[in-house]
């Protein structure tokens, strides 16, 4: 139990949690007869719960966030020092860490220019939607106001970002939603919608068909994840991104890449879009920016986008009339700077690529062993295994049995994820996103746990 230093008895904390905390994504009826899980400490890639049980965390804080691992004293010190010097000032003025991190971030993003700070991925994405709408009013006579999003992608939990949820279950019961958000087909070749040779190009052409149906003069932006996350860990097929970029240029549509999950090293590059030669107009990021040591998100734009908001200083409606209160917190960029240094100095991008090969290799070996695995896919340390009842028909495995695999791994001391409450009948993909510091032994431990769980749950 090395690394665990909690008090011997924290039953009062567990009881306070049970009585007063409303957990995310949780049905609380179960907590009437069982204790909620309370995580007490983390170090490296491991966490300890209130009972002192050690777990390998294969999902980086449950939602793909703690990229550089737990217990980073240097990040904590950077945040502490900054908070003592200047903890906050509203984003209408600058701060030292905000300016310095923006410069360092833009150095990693050729072609991008400006950084707008806020405090969550949902908020970062909503800033883009507001920018697109304002551009439509100011530069297109109110046209080009529609925003296209992709089936299976997810962009946030606010009402506006849920209007762009390609995961239908996540949006259910929260409508009606604002107008002008239009879905395009997904690009998962494993569950292909067209019988063609160049599937990636055909899936991109489906976006063009929606543009033409809606009217190109009404469409202002297309928002996509570089690798779909909660919708099933979907890596777009070859030819997809090239065609998407071509379509956006053809119809003068701004391209928004949502890097909230994939950004800051998760795919083995600084940003997922950089695997594909994309030149976006907007890039949003959050989770891995500070690895969860402080709340921060960024909406990054090109200079061309930025210029659209200052071309007429005499017009009081011309600038971006937005504020994010906690975008003025200095702890976020202070943590982000140290997070970036760690990734560079410890060679974590290279480690991510090396461990990706091992993780995908191990999962493919499990696919040879367990017929319940229908497909293995991923990029960097962001991988998935889709479970099926029948490989020939690709009928999805029962969601309760998929969750039983997750529970079995948890009992073994390994925390994995699975798609859930996203797509009815298709919540069947195991999700793995260990910290970028993962070792070969860590990867083997994770996949060994999955091996055992699959055997016990599916035989």
C-alpha positions in Angstrom: 0.0 0.0 0.0 3.0 2.3 -0.6 1.9 5.8 -1.3 -1.3 5.7 0.7 -1.2 8.1 3.7 -4.9 8.6 4.6 -6.1 8.5 8.2 -7.0 4.9 9.3 -10.6 5.7 9.7 -12.3 8.2 7.4 -15.8 6.7 7.7 -17.1 10.2 8.6 -15.9 11.4 5.2 -17.5 8.6 3.4 -20.8 9.3 5.2 -20.6 13.0 4.4 -20.1 12.1 0.8 -23.1 9.7 0.9 -25.4 12.3 2.5 -24.3 15.5 0.8 -22.5 15.0 -2.5 -24.3 14.7 -5.8 -22.0 12.6 -8.0 -21.6 12.9 -11.8 -23.1 10.2 -14.0 -24.4 8.3 -11.0 -27.7 6.7 -10.0 -27.6 7.3 -6.2 -30.1 4.7 -5.2 -27.2 2.2 -4.9 -25.6 4.4 -2.2 -28.5 3.8 0.2 -27.1 0.3 0.8 -23.4 0.6 -0.3 -20.7 3.1 0.3 -19.9 5.5 -2.5 -16.3 5.2 -3.7 -14.0 7.9 -2.3 -10.6 8.3 -3.9 -8.1 9.6 -1.3 -4.7 9.7 -2.8 -2.9 9.3 -6.2 0.7 8.8 -7.2 2.0 8.2 -10.7 -0.5 6.0 -12.4 -2.1 4.6 -9.2 -4.8 5.8 -6.8 -6.0 4.6 -3.4 -9.6 4.6 -2.2 -10.9 5.2 1.3 -10.5 1.6 2.2 -6.8 1.7 1.3 -7.2 -0.4 -1.9 -4.7 0.4 -4.6 -5.8 0.7 -8.3 -4.0 1.2 -11.5 -5.9 4.1 -13.2 -6.2 3.2 -16.9 -8.5 6.2 -17.7 -6.5 9.1 -16.1 -9.0 10.3 -13.6 -12.0 8.5 -15.1 -12.4 11.0 -17.9 -9.0 11.1 -19.7 -7.6 14.1 -17.8 -4.5 13.4 -15.6 -2.1 13.1 -18.5 1.2 13.4 -16.5 0.0 11.3 -13.6 -0.8 12.0 -9.9 1.4 13.6 -7.2 3.3 16.0 -9.3 4.8 18.3 -6.6 6.3 20.7 -9.1 2.9 21.5 -10.5 1.4 21.9 -7.1 4.3 24.3 -6.2 3.9 26.3 -9.4 0.2 26.8 -8.6 0.8 27.7 -5.0 3.5 30.2 -5.8 1.3 31.8 -8.4 -1.7 32.0 -6.2 0.3 33.8 -3.5 1.6 36.3 -6.0 -1.6 37.0 -7.9 -4.4 34.5 -7.8 -7.0 36.1 -10.1 -7.9 39.0 -12.3 -10.7 39.1 -14.8 -9.7 38.3 -18.4 -10.3 41.8 -19.6 -6.7 42.4 -18.4 -3.7 40.2 -18.7 -1.7 38.1 -16.2 1.9 36.8 -16.4 1.1 33.1 -16.5 -1.7 33.7 -19.0 0.6 35.6 -21.4 3.5 33.2 -21.0 1.4 30.0 -21.5 -0.4 31.5 -24.5 3.0 32.1 -26.1 4.3 28.6 -25.3 1.0 27.0 -26.5 1.0 28.9 -29.8 4.6 27.7 -30.4 3.2 24.2 -30.5 0.4 25.1 -32.9 1.7 26.5 -36.2 -1.0 28.5 -38.0 -2.8 29.4 -34.8 -2.5 32.7 -33.1 -4.8 33.7 -30.2 -5.8 32.0 -26.9 -9.1 32.7 -25.1 -9.2 31.3 -21.6 -12.2 29.7 -19.8 -12.6 26.9 -17.3 -14.1 23.8 -19.0 -14.2 22.0 -22.4 -17.9 22.7 -22.6 -17.3 26.4 -22.1 -14.4 26.5 -24.6 -16.6 24.9 -27.3 -19.5 27.2 -26.6 -17.2 30.2 -27.1 -16.6 29.0 -30.6 -20.3 28.7 -31.3 -20.8 32.3 -30.1 -17.9 33.4 -32.3 -19.4 31.7 -35.3 -22.8 33.3 -34.7 -21.3 36.7 -34.3 -19.2 36.3 -37.5 -22.4 35.3 -39.3 -24.2 38.5 -38.1 -21.3 40.8 -38.7 -19.8 39.5 -41.9 -22.5 37.4 -43.7 -25.6 39.4 -43.2 -27.0 36.9 -40.7 -26.3 33.9 -43.0 -23.8 31.1 -42.4 -25.0 30.6 -38.8 -25.5 26.9 -38.8 -23.0 24.6 -37.1 -22.5 21.0 -38.2 -21.5 18.3 -35.8 -20.8 14.6 -36.3 -22.8 11.6 -35.0 -21.0 9.9 -32.1 -19.0 13.0 -31.2 -19.5 14.9 -28.0 -18.7 18.5 -27.3 -20.0 19.3 -23.8 -22.7 19.4 -21.2 -24.3 22.9 -21.6 -27.6 23.2 -23.4 -25.8 24.7 -26.5 -23.1 22.1 -26.6 -25.6 19.3 -26.0 -27.3 20.6 -29.2 -24.1 19.3 -30.9 -24.1 16.0 -29.1 -23.8 13.1 -31.5 -24.4 10.8 -28.6 -28.2 10.8 -28.5 -28.6 9.4 -25.0 -26.5 12.2 -23.4 -28.9 14.8 -24.9 -32.1 13.0 -24.1 -34.6 14.9 -21.8 -32.6 18.1 -22.0 -34.3 19.6 -25.0 -35.6 21.6 -26.7 -32.3 22.8 -28.1 -31.3 26.0 -29.9 -31.8 26.0 -33.7 -29.1 25.8 -36.3 -27.1 22.7 -35.1 -27.2 19.9 -37.7 -25.7 16.4 -37.5 -23.6 14.7 -40.2 -22.9 10.9 -40.3 -20.2 9.2 -38.3 -17.1 7.8 -39.9 -16.6 4.4 -38.1 -15.7 2.0 -40.9 -16.3 -1.0 -38.6 -20.0 -0.1 -38.7 -19.9 1.1 -42.2 -22.8 2.9 -43.8 -21.5 2.6 -47.4 -20.0 -0.3 -49.3 -17.1 1.5 -51.0 -13.4 1.0 -51.3 -12.2 4.5 -50.0 -14.4 4.7 -47.0 -12.7 7.7 -45.5 -13.4 9.8 -48.5 -17.0 8.6 -48.8 -17.7 9.4 -45.1 -16.3 12.9 -45.7 -18.5 13.3 -48.8 -21.5 12.6 -46.6 -20.7 15.9 -44.8 -20.8 17.7 -48.2 -24.2 16.2 -48.9 -25.5 17.7 -45.7 -24.0 21.1 -46.6 -25.7 21.0 -49.9 -29.0 19.9 -48.4 -28.9 22.8 -45.8 -27.5 25.3 -48.3 -23.8 26.2 -48.2 -24.7 29.9 -47.6 -26.3 28.9 -44.3 -23.4 26.8 -42.9 -20.7 28.6 -40.9 -18.8 26.0 -39.1 -18.1 22.2 -38.8 -17.0 20.9 -35.4 -15.3 17.5 -35.1 -13.2 15.5 -32.6 -9.9 14.4 -34.2 -10.5 11.0 -32.7 -14.0 10.4 -31.4 -13.8 9.8 -27.7 -16.9 8.7 -25.7 -18.7 7.7 -28.9 -16.5 4.6 -29.2 -12.8 5.7 -29.6 -13.1 6.1 -33.4 -10.0 6.9 -35.5 -11.1 8.3 -38.9 -10.2 6.2 -41.9 -7.5 7.2 -44.4 -8.5 9.9 -46.7 -11.2 11.4 -44.4 -9.4 14.4 -43.0 -8.0 15.5 -46.4 -11.4 15.5 -47.9 -13.0 17.3 -44.9 -10.4 20.1 -45.2 -11.1 20.4 -48.9 -14.9 20.6 -48.4 -14.5 23.3 -45.7 -12.4 25.4 -48.0 -14.7 24.8 -51.0 -17.8 26.2 -49.1 -16.0 28.8 -46.9 -16.9 26.9 -43.7 -14.8 27.4 -40.6 -13.3 24.2 -39.2 -13.4 23.7 -35.4 -11.4 20.8 -33.9 -12.4 19.8 -30.4 -9.2 18.6 -28.7 -10.7 18.5 -25.2 -9.8 14.8 -24.9 -7.1 14.4 -27.5 -5.1 17.5 -26.8 -1.7 17.9 -25.0 -0.1 14.6 -25.8 -2.9 12.0 -25.6 -2.4 10.8 -29.2 1.4 11.0 -29.2 1.5 14.5 -30.8 0.8 17.8 -29.0 -2.7 17.8 -30.6 -4.7 15.0 -32.3 -5.3 17.1 -35.5 -1.5 17.3 -36.0 -1.6 13.6 -37.0 -3.6 14.5 -40.1 -2.2 17.7 -41.6 -5.3 19.7 -40.7 -5.3 23.5 -40.7 -8.2 24.4 -38.4 -9.7 27.8 -37.7 -10.6 26.9 -34.1 -9.0 24.5 -31.6 -10.5 23.9 -28.2 -8.8 22.0 -25.3 -9.2 21.4 -21.6 -8.6 18.1 -19.8 -4.9 17.5 -20.3 -3.9 21.1 -20.5 -3.1 21.1 -16.8 -3.7 17.4 -16.1 -6.4 18.2 -13.7 -4.2 20.1 -11.3 -6.2 23.3 -12.0 -9.3 24.2 -14.0 -8.4 25.6 -17.4 -9.6 25.5 -21.0 -8.5 27.3 -24.1 -10.3 28.4 -27.3 -7.5 28.9 -29.8 -8.1 30.7 -33.1 -6.2 31.9 -36.2 -5.3 35.5 -36.6 -7.8 35.7 -39.5 -10.6 34.8 -37.1 -9.4 37.2 -34.5 -9.2 40.0 -37.0 -13.0 39.7 -37.7 -13.6 41.0 -34.2 -11.6 44.2 -34.4 -12.1 45.5 -38.0 -14.4 48.3 -36.9 -13.5 49.8 -33.5 -16.2 52.4 -33.9 -18.9 49.7 -33.7 -19.6 48.8 -30.0 -21.0 45.5 -31.1 -18.0 44.5 -33.2 -15.7 42.9 -30.5 -16.3 39.5 -28.9 -18.6 40.5 -26.0 -18.0 37.5 -23.8 -16.5 36.8 -20.4 -15.5 33.7 -18.5 -15.2 34.5 -14.8 -12.8 31.7 -14.0 -10.9 32.3 -17.2 -9.2 34.9 -15.1 -7.7 32.4 -12.6 -3.9 32.3 -12.8 -3.5 28.8 -11.3 -4.7 27.2 -14.6 -2.0 28.6 -16.9 0.6 28.3 -14.1 -0.2 24.6 -13.9 -0.3 24.3 -17.7 3.2 25.7 -18.1 4.6 23.1 -15.7 2.5 20.4 -17.2 4.0 21.2 -20.6 7.5 21.3 -19.2 7.1 17.8 -17.8 5.8 16.4 -21.1 8.9 17.9 -22.9 11.6 17.1 -20.3 10.4 13.5 -19.7 9.9 12.7 -23.3 6.2 11.7 -22.8 5.2 12.1 -26.4 7.7 9.5 -27.4 6.6 7.3 -24.5 3.0 7.6 -25.6 3.8 6.3 -29.0 5.9 3.4 -27.7 3.2 2.4 -25.1 0.5 2.8 -27.8 2.2 0.1 -29.8 2.3 -2.1 -26.8 -1.3 -1.4 -25.8 -2.7 -2.0 -29.3 -0.6 -5.1 -29.6 -1.8 -6.5 -26.4 -5.5 -5.7 -27.3 -5.1 -7.4 -30.7 -3.6 -10.5 -28.9 -6.7 -10.5 -26.7 -8.9 -10.2 -29.8 -7.3 -13.4 -31.1 -8.1 -15.1 -27.8 -11.6 -13.7 -27.0 -14.2 -13.8 -29.8 -16.2 -11.2 -27.9 -13.8 -8.5 -29.1 -15.0 -7.4 -32.5 -12.7 -4.5 -33.2 -9.6 -2.9 -31.7 -8.8 0.8 -32.5 -7.0 3.8 -31.1 -4.4 6.5 -31.4 -1.6 7.0 -28.9 -2.7 6.2 -25.4 -6.3 6.4 -26.3 -7.6 3.0 -27.3 -10.8 1.0 -27.4 -12.0 -2.6 -27.8 -15.5 -3.0 -29.1 -17.3 -6.0 -27.6 -19.8 -7.9 -29.8 -22.2 -10.8 -29.2 -21.4 -12.1 -32.7 -18.4 -11.2 -34.9 -20.2 -12.0 -38.1 -23.2 -9.8 -37.5 -21.4 -7.3 -35.3 -24.3 -7.4 -32.9 -23.2 -5.4 -29.9 -22.5 -7.1 -26.6 -25.1 -6.6 -23.9 -24.3 -3.3 -22.1 -24.7 -5.0 -18.6 -22.1 -7.5 -19.5 -19.8 -4.8 -20.8 -20.2 -3.0 -17.5 -19.5 -6.3 -15.7 -16.1 -6.4 -17.4 -15.4 -2.9 -16.0 -16.6 -4.0 -12.6 -14.4 -7.2 -12.7 -11.3 -5.1 -13.6 -12.1 -2.7 -10.7 -12.3 -5.7 -8.3 -8.8 -6.6 -9.6 -7.5 -3.1 -8.8 -7.6 -1.8 -12.4 -9.9 1.1 -13.4 -11.0 1.0 -17.0 -13.8 2.7 -18.8 -16.6 1.9 -21.3 -18.9 3.9 -23.4 -22.1 4.5 -21.5 -25.3 6.5 -21.8 -24.2 7.6 -25.2 -25.8 5.5 -28.0 -28.7 3.1 -27.2 -27.6 -0.4 -28.1 -24.0 0.6 -28.9 -22.6 1.3 -25.4 -20.2 -1.6 -25.9 -16.6 -0.3 -26.3 -14.0 -0.6 -23.5 -12.0 2.6 -23.2 -8.4 2.9 -22.1 -6.5 6.1 -21.6 -3.7 5.6 -19.1 -1.4 8.5 -18.2 1.3 9.3 -20.6 3.9 8.1 -18.0 2.6 4.5 -18.3 5.3 1.8 -18.5 5.3 -1.5 -20.3 4.5 -3.3 -17.0 1.6 -1.0 -16.4 0.2 -1.7 -19.9 0.6 -5.4 -19.4 -1.1 -5.2 -16.0 -4.1 -3.4 -17.5 -4.6 -5.8 -20.4 -4.0 -8.9 -18.1 -6.9 -7.6 -16.0 -9.1 -7.3 -19.1 -8.1 -10.8 -20.2 -9.3 -12.2 -16.9 -12.5 -10.2 -16.8 -13.4 -11.2 -20.4 -12.9 -14.8 -19.5 -15.1 -14.6 -16.4 -17.9 -12.5 -17.9 -18.1 -14.1 -21.4 -16.4 -17.4 -20.9 
